[in-house]
Amino acid sequence: MKIWKLICTSVSILILCVSSAGAGEKKIIKIGSGSLLEGYYNIGLNLCRFISRANDGIKCEVVPTTGSLENIWLLQREKIDFAFTLSNLAVESYNGTGYFAATEPFKDMYQLLRLHDEYFTVLVKDDDKILVFGDLDGKRISNGPPKSDSSVAYDALAAYYDFKKPPEDIEISHEDYAKEFCAGKIDAIMLMTGHPDMLVNMVTHVCENDFVTIESDKIDLLVKNSPQFKKVVLEAGGYPGITEDQETVAISAIFVAGKSVDKKIVENFLAHLDSRLSRFKSSDPVLYDIEDSEFTSGFVIPGFKSDTQK
């Protein structure tokens, strides 16, 4: 009898322990970001905090990636729940066109936020006599890792140039940009990024360099045929040694979610963020000058609607 009571007591304790452990487990939510040195990652960390604080029992993680294309690929396969992406790639994925022409339209995604503009940024060394994009003929360039956001912008822009010898695109990690570029192994490095940018700041502190301007007529052609691109100016003075304004192109960065995410999690997050928008804007320099209304306007794909909204 004593043995039976002991067994029953032990089983009860075991069940209680298992139940307690299960109750303490948190659901993991993942955000697809970009390189550790790029702006998406830092913004992702801040949004993760908002998601976790707005939802009990939720643990949020930021997943480093090569950029928008990988983020959408992961979102399609429900490997992540939220993602940063260039707006043009979100549209192409949603409609099954462009980079996603070989796949079914990805309708299981909605836009949550419009963020900053990502500038196509080309850096060259001061003494290389590369003044405009066309001067990259035959040069060694790098768009970073394969299928990076800058490679998307580079391919779109390069289509309007007739290079005698196409530039050689060398794949290297963003973490190695400063070392390879400043050592002379690369003639030009390219990024798709908001400004100010930590990686650009690091490179400009390691060696002297300049921004390259994109010829105005080429920009006009690109913007005419690809409306998600816009003409912008990279202003001088933001980094060491950058003394002249340069024209380039930019695309809006957006924050999206897969429809597989519990709507209540998204609804709680957006409500939490809305009441703390000034804090979010102050968390990263690329967000400082965005008007509050711009975060939720000008969407390129359908936005989120809760079950109580029509």
N, C-alpha and C positions, 0 to 999 in steps of 0.2 A: 504493500500500500504506500509506504514511504517512497519507494522507488518510483511508483507511478506518479505520485505528487511531484517528485523532483523532475521527472520527464515533462510533465504538463507545465510546470513552472519554467523550465528551460525553453520549451517550445514557445511559450507565451512571450518570454523575453526576446527570443530570436525574431518572432513576428513583429514585436514592437520596434526592435532595432532596424529591421528591414523597412518598416513603414516610415520610421523617422528619417532614415537615409533617403528614401524616395521623396519624402516631403521636402527635403533640403536640396534636392537636385534642381538645377536651373536649366531652363530651355536656352539653348545657344542660338543666337541670331548673328549672322555674318554679313559684313559689308565688304564688297569688292572695291579696292581703292586704286592703287598704282604703285610706283616706286616708293621706297621708304624715304627718298630724298625729295619727292615731289609733293605738291600742295594737297592732292587728294588724300594722302595718307593722314596728314595732320587734321584736315577737316573731318575725315572719317572718325578719328579718335574722339573728337568733340561731339559729333552726332551720335556716336556709340554711347557716350555718357548720357545724352538726352534720352535715347531709347531705353537704356537700363533703368534710369530714374523714373521714367514715365510708366514703366511696366514691372510690377512685382514678379519675381521669379524668372526674370530674363537676364541672361548674361550676353553681352554684345562683344564681338571680336572683329577687328579690322584685318582683312586678308590682303597682303601685298600682291600686286599683279603687274603685268606689263602695260596695262591700260584698258581703254574702253572695249576693244575687241574681245579681250579675254574676259572682262567683266560681264559682257552680254552673253558670251558663251557659257560662263558659269551660271548665270542667272537662268538661262534657258533650261539648264539641266538641274536646277534647284540645288546647286552646290553652295550658293550664297542666296541671301534674302533681299539685300539692298545693293545698289551699285552706283558709282559715278560713271558718267559716259559723256562723250561729246554729243551734242544735240543731233548732228547730222547722222551719226551712226545709230542713234536711237530710232530715228525716223526710218532709216534703211532696214533696220531689224524688224520694226513694227510692220513695215510694208513688204518685207521680203525682196528688197532691191539692193543694188550696189554690192557691197561686201557680203550681203546675205541673200543674194539672188538665187543661190543654190539650196536655200532652206525655205521652209514654210514661214509665212508671216508670223512674227512672234507677238500675238495679241495679249498674251498673259503678262503684261507689264504696264504699269502706269507711272506717270511723272508725279513727283512729290514737290520738288523745288527746282527753280531756275537759279543758278549760282553766278559766278563770275565769268568773264571771257578768258578763254585760253588762247594765248598769242603764239603764233608760229615764230619761234625765236631762233635765229641763226647767229652763232658766234664764230668769229675768226680772229686770228692774232693780228696785232697792229701792223706788222711788217710784211704781211702776205699779199698786199695789194688786191685783195678781194673786196670790191666796193659794193657790188650788186649781185643778186642771185645768179645772173647769167655768167658771172666770172667763175662760177664753180665748175665750169667745163673741165673735165678730166681730173678733178681734185678728189682727194680722199675725204669722205664725209662720214658722219655717223648719226643715225636717228635713234641710237640707243639699242635696246633689245628688240628682237623680232616683233613685228606687228604692234609697235608702239604708236601712241597718238600722233607723234610728229611724223612717223612714216606715212600715216594716212594723209596728213596735210601736204607732205612733201610730194607724194605720188600725184595728188590732185593738181598741185602747182607745176610740177615738172612736165606735165603733159602739154603745157603751153610753150615749152622751150625746145629748141632744136639744137641740142648739144652735139658738137662734133664728136666728142668722146664723153659719153655719159659718166657722171661722177660715180666713183666706186663707194658703195654704201657698206661700211664695215660695222658689223654688229658687236657692240660692247655694252656692258651694263652702265647705267647712269652713275653708279658708285665709282667707276673707273674713268669717268669723263675728264676730270681735272688732270689726272696723271697722264693719260694717253694724249690728250689735246696739248697740254703745256709742254710735253716732251717732244712734240713735233710729229707724232705718229699719225695724227689726224689733222687735216687742214681746216675742217669746219665741223662744229657739233650743232645739233638741232634739237629743240625741245618744243613741245606744245604745253604751255604753262601759263598760269596767272602770274602777275607781277605785283609786288616783289616776290622773288623765288629764291629759296634757300640754295638750290644747286647752282643757279646762275651766280649768286652772290659768292659762293665758294670758289667757282672757277675764276671769276674776275679778281679775286684776292690772291690766287695762286700765280697767275700770269696776266700780262697786259693783253687786252683784246677789245674788239668792237662788235657792235651789231651790224648785220648786213641788211641793206634795204632791198625790198622786192620791187621790181620795176612796176610803175603805176599802171601801164597798159595791160600787163599780165594779171595784176590784181583785178582790174575791171572785167577782164574776160572770165576769170574764175568766179567772181561774185555774180556776174550775169548768168552763168550756167549752173552755179551751185549756190542757191540763195542762203544756205545756212552759214556760208562764209561772209565776213564783213571786212571792210577796209579799216585799219586802225593805225595808230602811231605809237611806236615804242619810244617813250620820252627819255631824253638824256638826263643824267644826274642821279639816276636811281642806283647805280653801281659804280665802283671805282673805275676810272678811265673811260667811261661811256659819256662822251661829250656832245654827240649829235643825235637829233631825233631821226628815226628811220621808219619808213612805211612798211607794213606787213599785213597779214590777215589774221583773223581770229574767229573762233567758234565758241558759242556758249557752252559752258559745262552745266549738266543737269544731274539731279539725284532721282533715281527711280527705284521702284520696288517690284518684285514679282508678285503675281496674284495668289501665289501659294501661301504667302504670309498672312497670318491671322489678321483680319481687318481691325480688330480691337487694338492690336499692338500698334498698327499704323496710326489709327485714330488717336490713341493716347499719346503717341510720340509727337504728332503734328500739333496737338493741343498744348503739350508741354513746351514745344519749341516756340509756338506763337507767343506764349506769355513770357518768353525769355529771349526774344529775338535780338535785342540789343547786346545781350551777353554773347550770343552766338557770333554776331558781327564783329565783336571785339576780340574774338578768339583767333582770328587769322587776318593778316594785313590785306589779303586779296578780297576780303569781304567788307572792309571798312566803308567803302563809298557806295555800296549797293543800297538803294532805297528799299524800305521795308516792303512796299507793294510789289517790287520787282521779283521777289522770291516766289510769288504765287501768281505771276502773270506771264503772258507770252509763251504758254506751254506749246510744245511741238508734237506731243502725243497726248492722248486723254489723261486727265488727272485723276487722283484718287477720289472716290465717293464712298462715304460710309453707308451702312445699311439704312440710316435714317434720312439720307439725301436721295433725291430723285435723280 
